[in-house]
Amino acid sequence: MVEGARFASPMADPRFFDNQGPFPLAELCAQIGATLDADADPRALVSDVATLEGAGAGQLAFCSSKAVARTLQQSQAGFCIVDKEAVGASRPPGMTSLVSGSALHAFAAAARLFYPAYSSSGWAPGESVHPTAKLGTDVSLAPGVVIGPNAEIGDRARLGPNCVIGRGVTVGRDCELAANVTVTHALLGDRVHILPGVQIGQPGFGFASGPAGHMKVPQLGRVIIQDDVEIGSGSTVDRGAIGDTVIGEGTKIDNLVQIGHNTRLGRHCIMVAQSGLAGSCELGDFVIIGGQVGVADHVRLGDGARVASKSGVPPGDYPGGTEYGGYPVRLAKDWRREVAALVLLAKRRKPDRNG
């Protein structure tokens, strides 16, 4: 069984990514265009990039706003890129600040230094199943299957035609992956069923925008899919930016569904066709998302929440055990009452002379 909490990763997983560090602090600052604290040691070594919440003493995080700066005191990061607008924020003892005009741009540049080939899957010419891959008993491989280095395929798993399993991926026991499925940067539990054309573990849609255009932020996280999950044809599950995208046990996802990076679904959720979750959403257990629902980033839906089809969910926290609907969403009973009132108003309106 794959547990999201057990495998929580505050930094890039070495199964999937090759760290080129450490880097001396002065060199790092020169490369990313940041300035140092006056009392900082320019020879100090920075070992990795990580989240502000998960970083340790030798790791680099970033703080891009005054709102985020309120959490600096709780961070254990040894180094933090701080946006100019958050320079005055109090920071814990032992944290070295690197000041930048855009902390997100600087962090993206730093991540590229540590992981210049962050999307590499380790393919070698002429290999279908890499010699370091581990296959369990009674594994079935259809024509065209490709399995990368150090991947692990569990007992009785079945991989359909043209499936691609990337470097370091684990697929649990009794899984079934249909034709043309691609899985990279991911850990799959037991009895996971993936329908044709699904893409799991591709880079999330993360960019640092500015006058010169849009800089891609390296996506250094993973996808964790727990036991008994089903994902419908043509759906996509993006890997996290640094942390994990997690699909909880027993969740069922319909066709053509988008799961954004760093999103976490609880146990036994249902997502109906053509719905989509933006990045960093959190869904509790037994949440139901209707067809063509759009959910904005950083939305939190409590256990048992239900969202009616074609609704739009703006950022915010939504209590569980409640039904929501409309655009933007509100309590479904209020939304239905408003729609009924509009219908009655239209019927009561007297026709003009032209009918």
Rosetta blueprint (number, residue, H / E / L):
1 M L
2 V L
3 E L
4 G L
5 A L
6 R L
7 F L
8 A L
9 S L
10 P L
11 M L
12 A L
13 D L
14 P L
15 R L
16 F L
17 F L
18 D L
19 N L
20 Q L
21 G L
22 P L
23 F E
24 P E
25 L H
26 A H
27 E H
28 L H
29 C H
30 A H
31 Q H
32 I H
33 G L
34 A L
35 T E
36 L E
37 D L
38 A L
39 D L
40 A L
41 D L
42 P L
43 R L
44 A L
45 L E
46 V E
47 S L
48 D E
49 V E
50 A L
51 T L
52 L L
53 E L
54 G L
55 A L
56 G L
57 A L
58 G L
59 Q E
60 L E
61 A E
62 F E
63 C E
64 S L
65 S L
66 K H
67 A H
68 V H
69 A H
70 R L
71 T L
72 L H
73 Q H
74 Q H
75 S L
76 Q L
77 A L
78 G L
79 F E
80 C E
81 I E
82 V E
83 D E
84 K H
85 E H
86 A H
87 V L
88 G L
89 A L
90 S L
91 R L
92 P L
93 P L
94 G L
95 M L
96 T E
97 S E
98 L E
99 V E
100 S E
101 G L
102 S L
103 A H
104 L H
105 H H
106 A H
107 F H
108 A H
109 A H
110 A H
111 A H
112 R H
113 L H
114 F H
115 Y L
116 P L
117 A L
118 Y L
119 S L
120 S L
121 S L
122 G L
123 W L
124 A L
125 P L
126 G L
127 E L
128 S L
129 V E
130 H L
131 P L
132 T L
133 A L
134 K E
135 L E
136 G L
137 T L
138 D L
139 V L
140 S E
141 L E
142 A L
143 P L
144 G L
145 V L
146 V E
147 I E
148 G L
149 P L
150 N L
151 A L
152 E E
153 I E
154 G L
155 D L
156 R L
157 A L
158 R E
159 L E
160 G L
161 P L
162 N L
163 C L
164 V E
165 I E
166 G L
167 R L
168 G L
169 V L
170 T E
171 V E
172 G L
173 R L
174 D L
175 C L
176 E E
177 L E
178 A L
179 A L
180 N L
181 V L
182 T E
183 V E
184 T L
185 H L
186 A E
187 L E
188 L E
189 G L
190 D L
191 R L
192 V L
193 H E
194 I E
195 L L
196 P L
197 G L
198 V L
199 Q E
200 I E
201 G E
202 Q E
203 P L
204 G L
205 F L
206 G L
207 F E
208 A E
209 S E
210 G E
211 P L
212 A L
213 G E
214 H E
215 M E
216 K E
217 V L
218 P L
219 Q L
220 L L
221 G L
222 R E
223 V E
224 I E
225 I E
226 Q L
227 D L
228 D L
229 V L
230 E E
231 I E
232 G L
233 S L
234 G L
235 S L
236 T E
237 V E
238 D E
239 R L
240 G L
241 A L
242 I L
243 G L
244 D E
245 T E
246 V E
247 I E
248 G L
249 E L
250 G L
251 T L
252 K E
253 I E
254 D L
255 N L
256 L L
257 V L
258 Q E
259 I E
260 G L
261 H L
262 N L
263 T L
264 R E
265 L E
266 G L
267 R L
268 H L
269 C L
270 I E
271 M E
272 V L
273 A L
274 Q L
275 S L
276 G E
277 L E
278 A L
279 G L
280 S L
281 C L
282 E E
283 L E
284 G L
285 D L
286 F L
287 V L
288 I E
289 I E
290 G L
291 G L
292 Q L
293 V L
294 G E
295 V E
296 A L
297 D L
298 H L
299 V L
300 R E
301 L E
302 G L
303 D L
304 G L
305 A L
306 R E
307 V E
308 A L
309 S L
310 K L
311 S L
312 G E
313 V E
314 P L
315 P L
316 G L
317 D E
318 Y E
319 P L
320 G L
321 G L
322 T L
323 E E
324 Y E
325 G E
326 G L
327 Y L
328 P L
329 V L
330 R E
331 L E
332 A H
333 K H
334 D H
335 W H
336 R H
337 R H
338 E H
339 V H
340 A H
341 A H
342 L H
343 V H
344 L H
345 L H
346 A H
347 K H
348 R H
349 R L
350 K L
351 P L
352 D L
353 R L
354 N L
355 G L
